[in-house]
Amino acid sequence: MLFVYNSFLGQYSDNPRAIYERLFDVEAGHAHVWLRGEGHDHAFPEGVDTVALGTPDSVAALEAADVVVSNICLEPPWTKRPEAVYLQTWHGTPLKLIHYDEPSVGPDDDERLGRDVARWDCLLSPNRASTARLRSAFRFGGRVVETGYPRNDVLVAGDRDLRRAAVRARLGLDDGTRAVLYAPTWRDDERDALDVPLGLDVDSFVAGMGEGCSLLVRTHYYMAGRTSWQERPGVLDVSGYPDIRDLYLAADVLVTDYSSVMFDFAVTGKPMVFYAYDLAHYRDSLRGFYFDLLAEAPGPVVESLPALLDALSRPDAMRVRYGDRYDRFRERYCHLDDGRATDRAIELLVPGR
């Protein structure tokens, strides 16, 4: 069988990566080809077959595939063979409105949005709460299977502590350093801007946190190369780090806003703070949410830097205040993160393997 993979417009990452690596390890006799995006050549391990996304070779690979696995819509024109299987894994538990539910979507977008969805045979859902939201957002009448996200299996694997230690050593973090991962989402009104300011004042944050803290900044891939800030002592730019799962393990606390990283990081059980400096604008005007972040967030939602620093300075108080809410959040959104999501997804592609 020929498997063709795509992740985030040609990266080697996410759910397709987890499925590929497991299949490659345990299933001999299959051929595997990845769609490679511009600038991502270095990210693919040696020996992985790739074709450039958007080229005739990529169209030929898709049209020859027995199985297509993608975590995002494939917009270039191609024709799926009737007997082929297209597994859409998507790439995040939805908090912010997506696809047809986005407020900016209008009648002229129907063909663009629906073209790839019409090819899907199966859509993965990361949890019970997301199934109806995903089906509605994509207007997808096909099979939706609650498997959990394959990418999260490593977060509960038996070697997760060894992996954490190795990643921290690679990043130069000693055992006594508290690593704060800052991973915001992107803003629709900034997507085409050439120079996008980082939402967090890095200098003030570092000064407020003091020694013994390291800030790991992970900008959204849409913002790659367009966010103005520079590394300095105590601050690392990990936007280009190849596997965000490593960063979840390496970090001691997550600071995010409305990114779906919150659902993945929750698998680790480590604390989160939500730096929602533009909450009203994002929620009420720009994008909108599927649920009330203020009511469900498994940690403090703050709108100013002083409030963020205060929350981070009191981890024990944060645990006491938000412990029950964190447990409920994990029960609702992480109930399938048991380390076997990849196997459940592969069973859909190679039944009875």
N, C-alpha and C positions, 0 to 999 in steps of 0.2 A: 504494500500500500504506500502511496505517496501522501505525506502529510506536509501541508504548507502553513506557515505560521506568520502572524503579524501582531505586533504590539506597539501601541502609541506611535503610529506612523513610521514604523521601521526600526524600532529599538529591540534589544535582546533583553526582555524583562517580563515581569508580571505573571499572570496566570498562564499564558502560552508558554513561557519559559519553564514554569514548574511542570506542566504537562509534557513538554518536549524532553526535559531532563529525565523524568521518570520513565517515559517510553523508551528513550535511548538506552537507559540502563537495563531494562528488564525485557524489552521486546526486540528480538533480532529480526532481520529480514525486511524492515521498513525503510523507505527513503524519506528524508526530511529536508525541507528547504525553507529558509527564512526570507521574508521580505525585508530588505535593508534600506533604511532611510539615509538621506544625505547627511554626512558628518558622523555616522554611527559605525563606520567600518571597524574601528578599533574595539568596539564593545563586544563583538562576537568572538567566542573562543576559537582558537586555531582548529581547523578541520570542519567547522560548521559550514554547510553549503548555504550560500545566500545569493539572491538576485536583487538588483536595485529596484526599489518600489517605484511604480509609475512608468516603467519601461516595458517594451514588448515582451521581454523575458519574464517579467513578473506576471503579466497577463497570461502568458503561455503556461506558467507554473500553476496559477490559480485554475485555469481551465482544464489542466491535466490532473488536478488533485483528486484523490479519493476522499481526503479529509482536509478541511480548512478550519484553522483555529485562530480566532482573532479576538482582541479585547476592545476593539473600536470599529466603527463603521468603515468599510472599504469603499471609498467613493469612486475610484477609477473604474471605468466601464469594463466589465468582464462577464462571461456567461458560465454559470455553474452547470456542470454535467448533471443530468437528472439523478444518477445513482450516487453522486458525491454527497457527503455530509458536511454541513457547515455548522460548527459549534461556535456560538458567540458567547464569550465568557464575561463580557463587559469588564469594567475596571474599578468599580467602587459601589459600596452601599450608598444609595442616594439620600443625601440630606438636601442639597440644592436641587431645584427643578431641572430636569434634563429633557432633551430631545423635543417631542411635540409639546411637552408641558412648559417649555421655556417661554417667558413672556414675549421675547423678541421674534418668535416664530410666527410666520404668516402664511397665507394661502400659497404664495409663490414658492414656499419651501417644501411643499408636499413631495414633489418628485425627488428632490435631492435627499430628503430624509428617509423616504420610503424605499428607495431603490435597493439599498443593501439589505434592509430588514426583510424584504421579500425573498431574499436568498437563504435566510436563516432556517435551519432545521430544528435547532435547539438553542435555548438561552439558559445560561446558568444563573441561579439566584444565590446570593451569599447567605441568606437567612429568610426565615418565614415572613418577617415584616416587610421585606423588600419585594416579594414576588408580585403582588398586585400592582405596586408602584411601577416596577419595570415593565410589566405587561401593558399597563395603560400608557406609560410614557412613550413606548415604541409602537403602540397599537399593534402588538404582536399577538396573533391568534394561534401560534404554534406551541410547541412543547416547552414549558419552563420547568426546570428541575432544580430543586433545592439541594445543592451539594456542599455549600460553603465554597470559599475561594481557595483554589489550590496553592496560591502563592503564600498563604498563611500557615501552611503545614510546618514550615521550618521554625515558626515562632513557638511551637509546642514540642519540637523534636527533642530527643534525649541529649543531643549535643549542643543545645542552644547556649549553654553557659560557656562552653569551649569556643563557640563561634563568637560570642560577645567579647571574650577576652582577646581573641585574635583580631577582631575588627578594631577594638579600642587601641591595641598595640599598633596597628597599621595607621591609625589616626593620631598617634602620639599622646593618647590619654592615659595617664597613670591611674592607679587604683583609687587614689584619693580625690580625683577630679569628678565633679558633678557635671555631667554632660546634658545640656538642654538642647533638644532638637526643635528648631523653629521651621515648620513646614506649612506655609500658608497656601491657599488656593489662588487662582487667578481671577481677575475681574473682567467682565465682558467689555466694559468701556475702556480697558487698557490693552486689549489684545493686539491692536495694530499700532500702539504707540512705540516710538523708537527708544524712549528713555523712561523707564517706569521706576519710580522710587519704591524702595522697600518699605513695607508698612511699619516695620520696627526700627526705631532709632538705636542703631547698634552701639554707638559710643555711650549713650546714656544707659543702655541696658547693661553693658559690661561694667561701667562705673558703679551702677546700683547693685549688681550682684557681687562684686568684689572678687578677691582671689579664691582659687579653688573651684571655679566654675569655667566651663568652656561652652561657647555657643556654637552649635552646628547649624548652619543656614542651608536649607534645602528649598530653593525656589521651584515653582511649578515649571514643567518642561516647556509650556507655552511662552514663558518669560525668559527662557535661556538666552543669555547674552544681552538682555535688554533691561536688567535691573541694576540701578546705580548703587553700588556699595563696594567696599574693598575689605579684604582680609586684614586682620591685625592681630596682635597677641591676644589670645583667649577667644578668637573667632576663626572658625574654619568654614570655607565655602565647600559644601558637600553636594552641591547641585548636580555635579557631574559624576558623583559616585555611582557605580553601575547598578547597585542593588539596594533599594531603600529598606528592604527587610533587615539587612545588616545594621542599618542605622537605628531601626526600632530596637534591636537587641543592644546596641552600644549605648543608647541614650538612657538616662535616668528619669527624664521627664519630657513630655511633649508640650510644646506651645503651638497651637494652630488656630485657625479661625473657623472656616466652613468646609474644610477639606475632608474628603472621605478617609484620609489617613487616620482619623479618630477611631474609626471602626476597626481597623487593622491593629492599631496600637493598643486598643482595649484588650486584645487577646493576651498581651503581656501582663496586664494587671497593674502597670505602672501609672503614676499620676499624670493628669493632663490639665492644662489651663487653656482657656479659649480667649485669645486676644482679638476681640471683635470690635475694633476701633471704628468700623463703619457699619455697624449692625443694622441700624434703621434703614440706611440707604440700600444696603445689599438685600435685605429681607423684603422691604416694602416697594422698592423701585427697580432695582437692577436685576435680580434673579428670583428670589423667593425660595421658600423651604417646604419640604413635605411634612415637617413636624416642628414643634416649638422648641427651638434650641435652648432657650432660657429654662424651660421646664424639664428637659430631658438630658441636657449635657452632663456627663459624668465628672464634672469638675467646675470650678468657678468660671463664669463668663464675665470678662472685664473689658472696659472700653478705653482705658488709659494706661500709660506706662507705669505710673506710680502704683496703680491697683494691681498690675501684672507683677511688679517686683514684690509687692506686699504678699500676694498669694504664693509666689515661689519661695519666699522667705519663711513660710510657715507650713512645711509639708505635713507635719503631724496633725495640725488643725484641719488642713484640707482633707486628709484621710478620714478623720472623724466626721466632718460635716458632710462629705460626699460619698462615704463608703457604701451606704445602702443604695444610693442612686446609681453608683458605679456598678454594683452587683446587678441591679435591674437592667441597666444598659447592656451588660454582657449577656444576661439571660435572653434579652430580646434580639441582639444583633450578632452575638458570637456563639450561639448554641451549636453551630455546625463546625466550629473550629476545633476539631478533635485530632488533627493530624492525618486524617484519611480523606480529605476533600479531593486530592489529586487522584486517588484510586477510584473514587466515585465518578469523577469526570471521565477518566479513561475507560471505565466500564461502559459509558455511553458510546464510545468510539470503537472499542474492541471488546464487544460483549463476550463474557466467559473466558477472558484471557487467563 
